[in-house]
């Protein structure tokens, strides 16, 4: 009698365990379908879960690099716009210097040219201290202070440093932010350090009577203006090259982001069609197990007599 009882108890435990396992599988499959996620816990697929964690790290780093590249692209685009404005000012200054070098312009004409040059110097000073989208000065290098300052006498001096700083935009790839104010606005004038501001304000002062021969002073200023234009053109080329590099990096980032997303989907997303088929099979198996258990558990020895 004890043997019969033990056998019956084992049958019940085994049957209930099997049906419990089937119900657990059904719940897991239903969760996969509802969430669209195949791996709910690391124990579901340890290798797949490890690969998903690695992909998550790649996604996080990629998002940071993409943000860096986008911000750098904005800064470089703004720098390019400002340099274009500086170039336009210098081209106009060249035209005015040529006009002032001609005697027929006269004293009143030179005074009008001097006033325009002073206004252009103010505009250039404002452009030199342009801020990036994050509020940092574009042309101060890595310094957080204004790129250029003006003293009480109106003299303009560089207030930044000579370091552009770099921005990481891809694994092993960093791109310099832009150009410093020294590179863009200062140049060597026959062995003497000069600047765009000094050329414009110096010419304006000469035309207002500060030079014995204003026409000759205007002629002499043309060399400085040409040097300033060369600086601006070089800086624009540098900025354009880096901007093109950033755009290429961003395209590569988009491609890599798509690749990572596809790998994540292949590993962790639910195959709905396959999961529904397995759910139906498991439901059928559970129904069959329940029916079999009910039938067998209702049998007694008297049925066999």
Number of C-alpha atoms within 10 A of each C-alpha: 6 7 8 9 10 11 12 13 12 12 15 14 12 12 16 15 12 15 19 13 13 20 15 12 16 19 13 17 21 15 15 20 19 11 11 15 16 23 19 14 9 12 10 12 15 12 11 18 18 12 15 20 12 12 16 15 11 15 16 11 15 20 15 15 22 23 14 17 25 16 17 25 21 16 23 27 18 18 26 20 14 20 23 16 16 26 20 14 20 25 16 15 24 22 12 20 27 15 18 27 21 15 13 11 14 11 15 11 14 27 19 15 22 24 16 17 27 18 15 20 23 15 14 23 20 12 19 26 20 20 18 18 13 10 9 19 24 30 32 28 24 19 18 14 15 19 27 20 16 12 8 6 6 11 11 17 17 19 18 21 17 15 15 19 15 14 16 16 24 20 9 6 11 15 18 15 24 27 22 25 25 21 14 23 26 21 19 12 14 9 7 8 10 17 23 26 23 19 21 28 22 20 28 27 19 22 29 18 13 13 15 10 12 23 23 15 21 25 18 14 21 20 15 22 21 15 20 27 22 15 21 24 17 14 22 23 13 15 24 17 12 20 23 13 14 23 14 11 18 20 12 14 19 13 12 15 17 12 12 18 15 13 15 18 16 13 18 19 17 20 15 16 10 9 16 15 12 15 20 13 13 17 16 13 14 19 14 13 17 16 12 13 16 11 10 11 12 9 10 9 6 6 7 6 5
